[in-house]
C-alpha cells in the first residue's frame, strides 16, 4: 500500500514540473528572440560605423 502523501507529492511535483518546463521554454524562446533582435541592431550599427 502506497501512502497517500506520496501520491499527492508525485502529482504535485509532476504538475509543477510541467509548468516550470513550459515557463522555462517560453522564457528561453523570448530570450532567443531578443538576442536575434540585438544581433540585427548590432550588425546595423557596425555597418553604419564602416560607412563613415
PDB file of N, H, CA, C and O in Angstrom:
ATOM      1  N   UNK A   1       0.854  -1.205   0.000  1.00  0.00           N
ATOM      2  CA  UNK A   1       0.000   0.000   0.000  1.00  0.00           C
ATOM      3  C   UNK A   1       0.887   1.252   0.000  1.00  0.00           C
ATOM      4  O   UNK A   1       1.755   1.396   0.861  1.00  0.00           O
ATOM      5  N   UNK A   2       0.673   2.144  -0.951  1.00  0.00           N
ATOM      6  H   UNK A   2      -0.032   2.027  -1.651  1.00  0.00           H
ATOM      7  CA  UNK A   2       1.453   3.379  -1.046  1.00  0.00           C
ATOM      8  C   UNK A   2       0.773   4.490  -0.238  1.00  0.00           C
ATOM      9  O   UNK A   2      -0.432   4.700  -0.376  1.00  0.00           O
ATOM     10  N   UNK A   3       1.523   5.194   0.592  1.00  0.00           N
ATOM     11  H   UNK A   3       2.502   5.023   0.704  1.00  0.00           H
ATOM     12  CA  UNK A   3       0.927   6.290   1.373  1.00  0.00           C
ATOM     13  C   UNK A   3       0.337   7.354   0.440  1.00  0.00           C
ATOM     14  O   UNK A   3       0.871   7.616  -0.638  1.00  0.00           O
ATOM     15  N   UNK A   4      -0.771   7.958   0.875  1.00  0.00           N
ATOM     16  H   UNK A   4      -1.205   7.745   1.751  1.00  0.00           H
ATOM     17  CA  UNK A   4      -1.453   8.971   0.062  1.00  0.00           C
ATOM     18  C   UNK A   4      -0.536  10.175  -0.166  1.00  0.00           C
ATOM     19  O   UNK A   4      -0.548  10.770  -1.244  1.00  0.00           O
ATOM     20  N   UNK A   5       0.246  10.530   0.832  1.00  0.00           N
ATOM     21  H   UNK A   5       0.255  10.047   1.708  1.00  0.00           H
ATOM     22  CA  UNK A   5       1.127  11.697   0.709  1.00  0.00           C
ATOM     23  C   UNK A   5       2.117  11.525  -0.439  1.00  0.00           C
ATOM     24  O   UNK A   5       2.450  12.489  -1.127  1.00  0.00           O
ATOM     25  N   UNK A   6       2.586  10.292  -0.644  1.00  0.00           N
ATOM     26  H   UNK A   6       2.316   9.508  -0.086  1.00  0.00           H
ATOM     27  CA  UNK A   6       3.498  10.021  -1.763  1.00  0.00           C
ATOM     28  C   UNK A   6       2.818  10.311  -3.090  1.00  0.00           C
ATOM     29  O   UNK A   6       3.401  10.939  -3.974  1.00  0.00           O
ATOM     30  N   UNK A   7       1.564   9.843  -3.224  1.00  0.00           N
ATOM     31  H   UNK A   7       1.091   9.332  -2.507  1.00  0.00           H
ATOM     32  CA  UNK A   7       0.799  10.037  -4.459  1.00  0.00           C
ATOM     33  C   UNK A   7       0.573  11.523  -4.706  1.00  0.00           C
ATOM     34  O   UNK A   7       0.772  12.015  -5.817  1.00  0.00           O
ATOM     35  N   UNK A   8       0.154  12.238  -3.655  1.00  0.00           N
ATOM     36  H   UNK A   8      -0.008  11.839  -2.753  1.00  0.00           H
ATOM     37  CA  UNK A   8      -0.104  13.675  -3.757  1.00  0.00           C
ATOM     38  C   UNK A   8       1.179  14.403  -4.158  1.00  0.00           C
ATOM     39  O   UNK A   8       1.170  15.253  -5.048  1.00  0.00           O
ATOM     40  N   UNK A   9       2.269  14.063  -3.497  1.00  0.00           N
ATOM     41  H   UNK A   9       2.276  13.373  -2.774  1.00  0.00           H
ATOM     42  CA  UNK A   9       3.556  14.691  -3.797  1.00  0.00           C
ATOM     43  C   UNK A   9       3.945  14.453  -5.250  1.00  0.00           C
ATOM     44  O   UNK A   9       4.415  15.361  -5.936  1.00  0.00           O
ATOM     45  N   UNK A  10       3.743  13.213  -5.713  1.00  0.00           N
ATOM     46  H   UNK A  10       3.361  12.476  -5.156  1.00  0.00           H
ATOM     47  CA  UNK A  10       4.087  12.862  -7.094  1.00  0.00           C
ATOM     48  C   UNK A  10       3.252  13.671  -8.087  1.00  0.00           C
ATOM     49  O   UNK A  10       3.783  14.187  -9.070  1.00  0.00           O
ATOM     50  N   UNK A  11       1.951  13.781  -7.830  1.00  0.00           N
ATOM     51  H   UNK A  11       1.520  13.362  -7.031  1.00  0.00           H
ATOM     52  CA  UNK A  11       1.052  14.535  -8.721  1.00  0.00           C
ATOM     53  C   UNK A  11       1.437  16.015  -8.734  1.00  0.00           C
ATOM     54  O   UNK A  11       1.533  16.629  -9.797  1.00  0.00           O
ATOM     55  N   UNK A  12       1.655  16.578  -7.552  1.00  0.00           N
ATOM     56  H   UNK A  12       1.577  16.079  -6.688  1.00  0.00           H
ATOM     57  CA  UNK A  12       2.010  18.000  -7.434  1.00  0.00           C
ATOM     58  C   UNK A  12       3.339  18.276  -8.138  1.00  0.00           C
ATOM     59  O   UNK A  12       3.458  19.236  -8.899  1.00  0.00           O
ATOM     60  N   UNK A  13       4.332  17.432  -7.878  1.00  0.00           N
ATOM     61  H   UNK A  13       4.236  16.652  -7.259  1.00  0.00           H
ATOM     62  CA  UNK A  13       5.651  17.657  -8.488  1.00  0.00           C
ATOM     63  C   UNK A  13       5.585  17.510 -10.008  1.00  0.00           C
ATOM     64  O   UNK A  13       6.271  18.229 -10.735  1.00  0.00           O
ATOM     65  N   UNK A  14       4.752  16.568 -10.492  1.00  0.00           N
ATOM     66  H   UNK A  14       4.195  15.983  -9.902  1.00  0.00           H
ATOM     67  CA  UNK A  14       4.595  16.383 -11.936  1.00  0.00           C
ATOM     68  C   UNK A  14       3.932  17.609 -12.550  1.00  0.00           C
ATOM     69  O   UNK A  14       4.371  18.098 -13.591  1.00  0.00           O
ATOM     70  N   UNK A  15       2.882  18.104 -11.915  1.00  0.00           N
ATOM     71  H   UNK A  15       2.525  17.707 -11.069  1.00  0.00           H
ATOM     72  CA  UNK A  15       2.167  19.284 -12.411  1.00  0.00           C
ATOM     73  C   UNK A  15       3.077  20.499 -12.361  1.00  0.00           C
ATOM     74  O   UNK A  15       3.174  21.249 -13.332  1.00  0.00           O
ATOM     75  N   UNK A  16       3.753  20.695 -11.217  1.00  0.00           N
ATOM     76  H   UNK A  16       3.675  20.085 -10.428  1.00  0.00           H
ATOM     77  CA  UNK A  16       4.649  21.838 -11.049  1.00  0.00           C
ATOM     78  C   UNK A  16       5.811  21.748 -12.034  1.00  0.00           C
ATOM     79  O   UNK A  16       6.233  22.749 -12.612  1.00  0.00           O
ATOM     80  N   UNK A  17       6.313  20.543 -12.212  1.00  0.00           N
ATOM     81  H   UNK A  17       5.970  19.729 -11.743  1.00  0.00           H
ATOM     82  CA  UNK A  17       7.426  20.327 -13.138  1.00  0.00           C
ATOM     83  C   UNK A  17       7.066  20.717 -14.552  1.00  0.00           C
ATOM     84  O   UNK A  17       7.854  21.364 -15.242  1.00  0.00           O
ATOM     85  N   UNK A  18       5.873  20.327 -14.992  1.00  0.00           N
ATOM     86  H   UNK A  18       5.233  19.802 -14.431  1.00  0.00           H
ATOM     87  CA  UNK A  18       5.468  20.646 -16.367  1.00  0.00           C
ATOM     88  C   UNK A  18       5.269  22.147 -16.530  1.00  0.00           C
ATOM     89  O   UNK A  18       5.627  22.718 -17.560  1.00  0.00           O
ATOM     90  N   UNK A  19       4.697  22.783 -15.514  1.00  0.00           N
ATOM     91  H   UNK A  19       4.407  22.319 -14.677  1.00  0.00           H
ATOM     92  CA  UNK A  19       4.504  24.244 -15.563  1.00  0.00           C
ATOM     93  C   UNK A  19       5.863  24.935 -15.653  1.00  0.00           C
ATOM     94  O   UNK A  19       6.062  25.843 -16.459  1.00  0.00           O
ATOM     95  N   UNK A  20       6.792  24.486 -14.807  1.00  0.00           N
ATOM     96  H   UNK A  20       6.629  23.749 -14.152  1.00  0.00           H
ATOM     97  CA  UNK A  20       8.136  25.062 -14.802  1.00  0.00           C
ATOM     98  C   UNK A  20       8.805  24.879 -16.159  1.00  0.00           C
ATOM     99  O   UNK A  20       9.445  25.792 -16.681  1.00  0.00           O
ATOM    100  N   UNK A  21       8.647  23.685 -16.720  1.00  0.00           N
ATOM    101  H   UNK A  21       8.127  22.943 -16.296  1.00  0.00           H
ATOM    102  CA  UNK A  21       9.240  23.396 -18.030  1.00  0.00           C
ATOM    103  C   UNK A  21       8.680  24.331 -19.092  1.00  0.00           C
ATOM    104  O   UNK A  21       9.428  24.885 -19.898  1.00  0.00           O
ATOM    105  N   UNK A  22       7.353  24.504 -19.091  1.00  0.00           N
ATOM    106  H   UNK A  22       6.746  24.054 -18.436  1.00  0.00           H
ATOM    107  CA  UNK A  22       6.711  25.391 -20.071  1.00  0.00           C
ATOM    108  C   UNK A  22       7.214  26.821 -19.889  1.00  0.00           C
ATOM    109  O   UNK A  22       7.508  27.513 -20.863  1.00  0.00           O
ATOM    110  N   UNK A  23       7.310  27.259 -18.624  1.00  0.00           N
ATOM    111  H   UNK A  23       7.072  26.697 -17.832  1.00  0.00           H
ATOM    112  CA  UNK A  23       7.805  28.610 -18.342  1.00  0.00           C
ATOM    113  C   UNK A  23       9.229  28.771 -18.851  1.00  0.00           C
ATOM    114  O   UNK A  23       9.557  29.765 -19.499  1.00  0.00           O
ATOM    115  N   UNK A  24      10.071  27.790 -18.553  1.00  0.00           N
ATOM    116  H   UNK A  24       9.805  26.983 -18.026  1.00  0.00           H
ATOM    117  CA  UNK A  24      11.469  27.839 -18.979  1.00  0.00           C
ATOM    118  C   UNK A  24      11.560  27.914 -20.502  1.00  0.00           C
ATOM    119  O   UNK A  24      12.354  28.681 -21.046  1.00  0.00           O
ATOM    120  N   UNK A  25      10.734  27.103 -21.189  1.00  0.00           N
ATOM    121  H   UNK A  25      10.090  26.480 -20.746  1.00  0.00           H
ATOM    122  CA  UNK A  25      10.741  27.088 -22.648  1.00  0.00           C
ATOM    123  C   UNK A  25      10.320  28.441 -23.208  1.00  0.00           C
ATOM    124  O   UNK A  25      10.940  28.949 -24.142  1.00  0.00           O
ATOM    125  N   UNK A  26       9.264  29.026 -22.639  1.00  0.00           N
ATOM    126  H   UNK A  26       8.760  28.614 -21.880  1.00  0.00           H
ATOM    127  CA  UNK A  26       8.781  30.311 -23.146  1.00  0.00           C
ATOM    128  C   UNK A  26       9.797  31.417 -22.869  1.00  0.00           C
ATOM    129  O   UNK A  26       9.998  32.303 -23.700  1.00  0.00           O
ATOM    130  N   UNK A  27      10.440  31.363 -21.694  1.00  0.00           N
ATOM    131  H   UNK A  27      10.277  30.643 -21.019  1.00  0.00           H
ATOM    132  CA  UNK A  27      11.467  32.354 -21.358  1.00  0.00           C
ATOM    133  C   UNK A  27      12.651  32.214 -22.314  1.00  0.00           C
ATOM    134  O   UNK A  27      13.179  33.208 -22.812  1.00  0.00           O
ATOM    135  N   UNK A  28      13.060  30.970 -22.566  1.00  0.00           N
ATOM    136  H   UNK A  28      12.630  30.162 -22.162  1.00  0.00           H
ATOM    137  CA  UNK A  28      14.177  30.706 -23.476  1.00  0.00           C
ATOM    138  C   UNK A  28      13.854  31.219 -24.875  1.00  0.00           C
ATOM    139  O   UNK A  28      14.689  31.850 -25.523  1.00  0.00           O
ATOM    140  N   UNK A  29      12.623  30.941 -25.336  1.00  0.00           N
ATOM    141  H   UNK A  29      11.945  30.428 -24.809  1.00  0.00           H
ATOM    142  CA  UNK A  29      12.209  31.388 -26.666  1.00  0.00           C
ATOM    143  C   UNK A  29      12.230  32.914 -26.745  1.00  0.00           C
ATOM    144  O   UNK A  29      12.698  33.482 -27.732  1.00  0.00           O
ATOM    145  N   UNK A  30      11.721  33.573 -25.704  1.00  0.00           N
ATOM    146  H   UNK A  30      11.340  33.112 -24.903  1.00  0.00           H
ATOM    147  CA  UNK A  30      11.693  35.033 -25.673  1.00  0.00           C
ATOM    148  C   UNK A  30      13.113  35.589 -25.667  1.00  0.00           C
ATOM    149  O   UNK A  30      13.405  36.561 -26.363  1.00  0.00           O
ATOM    150  N   UNK A  31      13.997  34.971 -24.879  1.00  0.00           N
ATOM    151  H   UNK A  31      13.760  34.182 -24.313  1.00  0.00           H
ATOM    152  CA  UNK A  31      15.387  35.424 -24.798  1.00  0.00           C
ATOM    153  C   UNK A  31      16.082  35.262 -26.147  1.00  0.00           C
ATOM    154  O   UNK A  31      16.843  36.131 -26.572  1.00  0.00           O
ATOM    155  N   UNK A  32      15.812  34.135 -26.819  1.00  0.00           N
ATOM    156  H   UNK A  32      15.194  33.428 -26.475  1.00  0.00           H
ATOM    157  CA  UNK A  32      16.417  33.868 -28.126  1.00  0.00           C
ATOM    158  C   UNK A  32      15.971  34.929 -29.129  1.00  0.00           C
ATOM    159  O   UNK A  32      16.773  35.428 -29.918  1.00  0.00           O
ATOM    160  N   UNK A  33      14.676  35.268 -29.088  1.00  0.00           N
ATOM    161  H   UNK A  33      14.024  34.862 -28.447  1.00  0.00           H
ATOM    162  CA  UNK A  33      14.143  36.281 -29.999  1.00  0.00           C
ATOM    163  C   UNK A  33      14.813  37.632 -29.721  1.00  0.00           C
ATOM    164  O   UNK A  33      15.198  38.343 -30.649  1.00  0.00           O
ATOM    165  N   UNK A  34      14.947  37.974 -28.451  1.00  0.00           N
ATOM    166  H   UNK A  34      14.634  37.396 -27.697  1.00  0.00           H
ATOM    167  CA  UNK A  34      15.582  39.232 -28.065  1.00  0.00           C
ATOM    168  C   UNK A  34      17.034  39.259 -28.550  1.00  0.00           C
ATOM    169  O   UNK A  34      17.512  40.286 -29.031  1.00  0.00           O
ATOM    170  N   UNK A  35      17.732  38.129 -28.423  1.00  0.00           N
ATOM    171  H   UNK A  35      17.343  37.294 -28.033  1.00  0.00           H
ATOM    172  CA  UNK A  35      19.118  38.032 -28.876  1.00  0.00           C
ATOM    173  C   UNK A  35      19.211  38.280 -30.376  1.00  0.00           C
ATOM    174  O   UNK A  35      20.109  38.983 -30.840  1.00  0.00           O
ATOM    175  N   UNK A  36      18.283  37.703 -31.132  1.00  0.00           N
ATOM    176  H   UNK A  36      17.553  37.132 -30.755  1.00  0.00           H
ATOM    177  CA  UNK A  36      18.289  37.877 -32.579  1.00  0.00           C
ATOM    178  C   UNK A  36      18.089  39.336 -32.941  1.00  0.00           C
ATOM    179  O   UNK A  36      18.750  39.854 -33.842  1.00  0.00           O
ATOM    180  N   UNK A  37      17.173  40.005 -32.236  1.00  0.00           N
ATOM    181  H   UNK A  37      16.636  39.584 -31.504  1.00  0.00           H
ATOM    182  CA  UNK A  37      16.920  41.426 -32.488  1.00  0.00           C
ATOM    183  C   UNK A  37      18.177  42.239 -32.193  1.00  0.00           C
ATOM    184  O   UNK A  37      18.545  43.130 -32.960  1.00  0.00           O
ATOM    185  N   UNK A  38      18.831  41.927 -31.080  1.00  0.00           N
ATOM    186  H   UNK A  38      18.532  41.204 -30.457  1.00  0.00           H
ATOM    187  CA  UNK A  38      20.050  42.634 -30.702  1.00  0.00           C
ATOM    188  C   UNK A  38      21.138  42.427 -31.748  1.00  0.00           C
ATOM    189  O   UNK A  38      21.859  43.362 -32.097  1.00  0.00           O
ATOM    190  N   UNK A  39      21.254  41.192 -32.249  1.00  0.00           N
ATOM    191  H   UNK A  39      20.669  40.433 -31.965  1.00  0.00           H
ATOM    192  CA  UNK A  39      22.246  40.886 -33.277  1.00  0.00           C
ATOM    193  C   UNK A  39      22.006  41.742 -34.517  1.00  0.00           C
ATOM    194  O   UNK A  39      22.943  42.283 -35.104  1.00  0.00           O
ATOM    195  N   UNK A  40      20.727  41.856 -34.909  1.00  0.00           N
ATOM    196  H   UNK A  40      19.966  41.416 -34.432  1.00  0.00           H
ATOM    197  CA  UNK A  40      20.380  42.662 -36.087  1.00  0.00           C
ATOM    198  C   UNK A  40      20.794  44.110 -35.866  1.00  0.00           C
ATOM    199  O   UNK A  40      21.417  44.732 -36.727  1.00  0.00           O
ATOM    200  N   UNK A  41      20.434  44.637 -34.692  1.00  0.00           N
ATOM    201  H   UNK A  41      19.928  44.131 -33.993  1.00  0.00           H
ATOM    202  CA  UNK A  41      20.760  46.032 -34.375  1.00  0.00           C
ATOM    203  C   UNK A  41      22.266  46.237 -34.371  1.00  0.00           C
ATOM    204  O   UNK A  41      22.765  47.235 -34.889  1.00  0.00           O
ATOM    205  N   UNK A  42      22.991  45.285 -33.782  1.00  0.00           N
ATOM    206  H   UNK A  42      22.585  44.474 -33.360  1.00  0.00           H
ATOM    207  CA  UNK A  42      24.445  45.382 -33.700  1.00  0.00           C
ATOM    208  C   UNK A  42      25.067  45.369 -35.096  1.00  0.00           C
ATOM    209  O   UNK A  42      26.000  46.122 -35.376  1.00  0.00           O
ATOM    210  N   UNK A  43      24.538  44.504 -35.969  1.00  0.00           N
ATOM    211  H   UNK A  43      23.781  43.892 -35.741  1.00  0.00           H
ATOM    212  CA  UNK A  43      25.028  44.428 -37.349  1.00  0.00           C
ATOM    213  C   UNK A  43      24.795  45.758 -38.067  1.00  0.00           C
ATOM    214  O   UNK A  43      25.672  46.253 -38.775  1.00  0.00           O
ATOM    215  N   UNK A  44      23.613  46.324 -37.879  1.00  0.00           N
ATOM    216  H   UNK A  44      22.901  45.921 -37.304  1.00  0.00           H
ATOM    217  CA  UNK A  44      23.292  47.620 -38.496  1.00  0.00           C
ATOM    218  C   UNK A  44      24.265  48.680 -37.985  1.00  0.00           C
ATOM    219  O   UNK A  44      24.766  49.505 -38.749  1.00  0.00           O
ATOM    220  N   UNK A  45      24.523  48.637 -36.670  1.00  0.00           N
ATOM    221  H   UNK A  45      24.117  47.966 -36.050  1.00  0.00           H
ATOM    222  CA  UNK A  45      25.436  49.600 -36.046  1.00  0.00           C
ATOM    223  C   UNK A  45      26.834  49.477 -36.646  1.00  0.00           C
ATOM    224  O   UNK A  45      27.462  50.485 -36.969  1.00  0.00           O
ATOM    225  N   UNK A  46      27.323  48.245 -36.797  1.00  0.00           N
ATOM    226  H   UNK A  46      26.813  47.426 -36.535  1.00  0.00           H
ATOM    227  CA  UNK A  46      28.651  48.013 -37.379  1.00  0.00           C
ATOM    228  C   UNK A  46      28.696  48.496 -38.824  1.00  0.00           C
ATOM    229  O   UNK A  46      29.681  49.099 -39.250  1.00  0.00           O
ATOM    230  N   UNK A  47      27.627  48.231 -39.579  1.00  0.00           N
ATOM    231  H   UNK A  47      26.827  47.741 -39.232  1.00  0.00           H
ATOM    232  CA  UNK A  47      27.560  48.685 -40.972  1.00  0.00           C
ATOM    233  C   UNK A  47      27.645  50.200 -41.021  1.00  0.00           C
ATOM    234  O   UNK A  47      28.345  50.769 -41.859  1.00  0.00           O
ATOM    235  N   UNK A  48      26.924  50.848 -40.112  1.00  0.00           N
ATOM    236  H   UNK A  48      26.356  50.385 -39.431  1.00  0.00           H
ATOM    237  CA  UNK A  48      26.939  52.311 -40.028  1.00  0.00           C
ATOM    238  C   UNK A  48      28.337  52.823 -39.739  1.00  0.00           C
ATOM    239  O   UNK A  48      28.772  53.822 -40.313  1.00  0.00           O
ATOM    240  N   UNK A  49      29.044  52.136 -38.844  1.00  0.00           N
ATOM    241  H   UNK A  49      28.690  51.325 -38.377  1.00  0.00           H
ATOM    242  CA  UNK A  49      30.416  52.529 -38.499  1.00  0.00           C
ATOM    243  C   UNK A  49      31.321  52.419 -39.715  1.00  0.00           C
ATOM    244  O   UNK A  49      32.144  53.301 -39.957  1.00  0.00           O
ATOM    245  N   UNK A  50      31.178  51.344 -40.483  1.00  0.00           N
ATOM    246  H   UNK A  50      30.509  50.627 -40.287  1.00  0.00           H
ATOM    247  CA  UNK A  50      32.029  51.122 -41.646  1.00  0.00           C
ATOM    248  C   UNK A  50      31.795  52.182 -42.727  1.00  0.00           C
ATOM    249  O   UNK A  50      32.715  52.563 -43.451  1.00  0.00           O
ATOM    250  N   UNK A  51      30.552  52.646 -42.819  1.00  0.00           N
ATOM    251  H   UNK A  51      29.805  52.336 -42.231  1.00  0.00           H
ATOM    252  CA  UNK A  51      30.183  53.632 -43.847  1.00  0.00           C
ATOM    253  C   UNK A  51      30.918  54.963 -43.633  1.00  0.00           C
ATOM    254  O   UNK A  51      31.268  55.651 -44.591  1.00  0.00           O
ATOM    255  N   UNK A  52      31.142  55.309 -42.366  1.00  0.00           N
ATOM    256  H   UNK A  52      30.858  54.750 -41.587  1.00  0.00           H
ATOM    257  CA  UNK A  52      31.755  56.607 -42.048  1.00  0.00           C
ATOM    258  C   UNK A  52      33.168  56.756 -42.622  1.00  0.00           C
ATOM    259  O   UNK A  52      33.804  57.794 -42.434  1.00  0.00           O
TER     260      UNK A  52
END
